[in-house]
Amino acid sequence: MKRTFLAAAGGLLALGLTSFLIPRDGVTFAPSVGTKLTKNFSGQVELSLDSMRMLMNGEEQDMQMDEEPGGTGSYTLVVTDHFKALEQGRPTDLTRSFVEVSGSAESNDGDSSQGSLDELEGETVHFVWDADAGAYDVTYEDGEGEEDVLNVLVPDMDFRPLLPRGEVSDGDEWEIGGNDILKVLLPGADVRNAAASGVEIGGDPIPEKALELLDKFLESSKATCTYVGTTETDGVSLAEIGVKGKVGGTTEFDPSEFGEEGMDFNAEMLVNLTINLDFEGTLLWNVKGGHFQSFTMEGQGGLDVHMTAHIAEMDMDWENEMSASMTIEQKATAEPAE
């Protein structure tokens, strides 16, 4: 009996000592007051049609097209962040200068468009934490600008949702999901919460149904983060976090619920939408600087759309099926501002 007890106690002691001796690292957001960083973001989305089928009153229709539908969209975003004050791991006074905000889109048939968000490019936005309200006051530094845009912006452009909640050892894993996935895909913006708060675009509020559909997909969107370890690169200690996740789900909706007529005649329509996107990425974290150093991500997947409509005035039943492949790329870097 004594030997059994001593063996068990010895095992527990050894386990405790082993846990104590395992190196544990801290990967936290903690830039020094006064830190200025220039952050470069770029991304690309490519969509290509895999198949399309249309039926009219049960008869398949000829779908000949001169060019295969699809195309590529890309964006570039350059900002300079100035951290003026921080408390409890949160920037309480931050200015963000938008150096470049641009994007382009090109379809497979040769059509292309260039664009720049004039309401942000060249502007400086000021974030000040209001402890009483538990939210940020977001204003333009010069006091003038498009107010709707401010409701979407958030201070985090360091991929903070990917960070562990405490100290970690090599191989440790943790999960993120829901709106945190969207924050990683769209750094510096919180589209979901902005939509929920009644933000208007072009004078029109975002339809409630759009928010419901977004939440539907976010519910089943998750990612696993893995702490790979810390290495020295050019004298800088960099912690590596691997990310592997999925955005996906299926939902049905009536297009009229979005407040758009869509057709000049009455039609009962139903759309079934399925999205599946697998992605992998790597976050390199500047341990001493307390901010991200780089982030890369690639994703592949597709979407399936099944639309049906009954047009009583024409005694017509219409059905359309479409499947498309999608790839995404995202890159970001941060370096001291000059």
N, C-alpha and C positions, 0 to 999 in steps of 0.2 A: 504493500500500500504506500509506504513511504517512498519507495523507488519510483512508483508511478507518478506520485505527486511531484517529486523532485524533477522527474523528466519533463512533465508538463510545464512546470514553472520555468525550467531551463529553456524549454522551447519558446515560451512566451517572452522571456527575457531576451533571447537571441533575436526573435522577430522584432521586438521593440528597438533593440540596438541597431538592427539592420535598417529599420525605417528611419531611425535618427541619423544614421550615417549616410543615407542616400542623398546626394547633392540635390538641393531644391533651389530653383531660381525664381526671381521675381521679374515679371514682365508687365510693367504698369505704364499708364499714361501719366507722365510727369515732366513736361518740358519746363525749363527754368523761366522765371519771369523775365521778359524782355526778348525771349527767343523769337527770331524771325525766320520763317521757312518759305521757300518757293516750292510749290507742289505742282507737278505736271501729271495730268491724267489724259489718257487716250483710249479709245475703244472702237470696236468695229462689230457690226452685226451683218451677217449674210443670210439671205433667205432664198431658197430655191424650191420650185414646185416639183413634187415627185409624181403626183397623179391628180387628175380631175375628171369628174364624171357628172353629167347632167341628164336628168330625166324630165320629160314633159308629158303629163298624163300617162306615165308608165313607159313611155318610149324614149330610148336613149338618143341624145342629140349629138350632132357632129360638133366637136370642140376644136376644130382646126384654128391654130393661132400662128401668126407670123413669127413671134418670138415667145420663148418660154417665160412665163411670168416669174418674177423674182428680182433680186437686186441686192445692193450693199449700202449700208449707212455707216458713217464714221463721225467721230467727234474729237475735239481737242479742247482741253480746259486747263488753263494755267492761272494759279492764284498765289498770292503772297499773304501768309498768315503772320500776324504779330500778336503774340501772347503777352498781354499787359498785366494780367492778374489771374491767379488760379487759387482755388480752395477745394480741398477734399477731392482731388482728382478731377476737378471740373474747371474749365476756363471761365472765369467770371467777367473778364473784360478782354475782348478779342476783336481785332479789326481784320477784315479780309478784303484784299484788293484783287479784283478780277482783271487780270492782265489780258487773257484771251479766252473767248467763249465762242467756238465755231463748230460747224458741222456741215456735212454734205451727204447727199443721197444720190445713187445712180441705179437706174433700173436696167434690166437685161436688154431692153429695146433701145438703149442709148440715151434715154432721157436722164437729165441730171439737174441737180439744184444745189446751190451753195447758200449757206445761211449763217448769220451770226446773231446771237441774242443781244440786240442793241441796248436793251434795258439793263443789262449787267456789265457788258464789256466796258472797261474803263472806269467802272464804279468801285467805290469802297463801302463795304457794309460793316456796321458796328453791332456786335453782340454784347449785351450787358445782362448778367444774371440778376433776376429779381427774386430774392429769397422769399419774400412774402407771398408772391404769386406762384412761386415754384416754376417759373418759366423765364425765357429770355425776352428782353426787349430788343427788337431787331429794327435798325434804322439805317438810312443812308447817311454816310459821313457828312455830305454836303446838304442833307435835308431834303433832297429832291430825287424822285425816281418812281418807278412802277411799284405800287404798294402790294399788289397781288403776289409778286415774285417773292417778297420778303417772307410771306407766310409759309413758303415751302423750304426756305433755307434753314439749316442747322449748323452749329459750329463744328461738328465732328467730320473731319476729312482725313482721319488717321486710321480708319477701319477698326475703331475701338470695340465693336460688337464681337470681334474675333479673339479678343484677349481673354485669358483665363481669369477666374474670379479670385484666385489666390496664388500662392507659390506652386510651382510645378517641377516635376522631374522628367527626364527624357522618356518619351513614350506615353506620357499622360494624355488622356483624351477628354473632351467635353463637347457638348452639343449646343448649337444655336438654332433658332427657327423663327417662323413668323416674320414680323416686320424687320427684325434684325437682318434677315437675308436681303431684303429690299435695300436696306441702308448700305450694305456692302456693295450691291450692284450699282447703286446710285449714291456715291459718297457726297456728303454735303447737302443732301436733300432728304426730306421726310414726306414723301408723296402721300403715304397712307394717312398719317395724322393730319396733314394739310387738307386732304379731302374730307376727313371726318369733321374738321372744324368749320366746314362750309366755305372754303376758299372758292372764289369765282375766277373763271378764266374767260377773258373777253366779255365780262359782264354777266356771264351765266354760271350758276353754281354747278359743281360736278354732280351728275346724277347719283342719287342714293344707290341705284342698282349697280353702278360702276364700282362703288365702294364694297358692296356685297360680293361682287365677283372677285375683286382683288383679295378680300379676306378669305374667300373660298380657296384660292390657290395658295395663299400664305399659310393656311392651316396645315397643308400637307407638304410645305417646303421646309427642309431641314438640312443641316450640314454638320459634319463632325470635324472638329479641330484637333490636331495632334501636335504636341510640343516635340519638335525634333531635337532641339538642343541649341547651344550657343557656341559660336565660332568667332575668331578674330579675323577681320578683313580690313587691310590697310590701317591697322591700329584701332579699328572700331569694333566693339563687341556687339555682335548681331545675333539676336534670338530668332530662330526659325519656327514658324507655325505653318503646318500643312493644313489645307482645307479641302474637303471633299463633300459635295452635297448635291441636292436635287431640287429643282423647282418643277412642280407638276400638279396635275389635278384635272378633273372633268366637271363641267357645269352646263346647265341648259338655261336659256333665257329667251325672252321675247324682245326683239329689238325696239319695239315701241315703248318698253319700260325705260329706255334711255332718253325719252322725250323727243326723239327724232321721228318724223313721219316716214322717211325712207322711200316711200312710193307715193305717186299721185292718186292711186286707187287703193281701195280697202283690200287688205290681205291679212290673213292669219299666218304669222310666221313663228318659227321656232328654230333656234340655233343651238347645236350641241358642240361645245368647244373642249378639246383635250390638249393640254400642253405637257410635254415631258422634256426637261432640260437637265442633263447631268453636267456638273462643272467641277473642276479641280483648280486649286490655286496655292500660292506660297506667299506668306507675309514675312518679311524680314523687318525686325524691330530693333531700333537703335536703343540699346539698354541704358546707356549713360544719358543719352539725350532725352529719353522718355517719349519718343515719337516714332512713327513708322518710317522706314528707310526706303522700302520698295514693296510693291504688290503686283503679282501677275496672276492672271486667271484665264482659263480657256474652258469653253463649254460646247457641247454638242447635243442635239436633240431634234425635236420636231413638234409640229402641231397638226391636228386633224380637225376639220370643220365639216359638220353635216347640217345643212340648212334645208328646211322644208317650208312650203308656203301653199296655202289654199286661197285662190283668188276667185271669190264667188261671182263677181261681175263678169268674169270671162269663162266661168266653169272650167277652171284650170288648176291642176295640181302640179307643183314644181318642186324638184328635189335636186340638190347639188352636194357632191362630196368632194373634198379636197384634202390632200396630204402634202405637207411641205417639210423640208429639212432646214435646220437652223444651226448656225455656229456663231459663237461670240468670243471676242478677245478683249481683255482689259489689262492695261498697264498703268502703273503709277509710281512716281519717285518723289522723294523729298530731300532737299538739300538747303544748307544755310543760305539765306538771302544776302545779296551783296549790299 
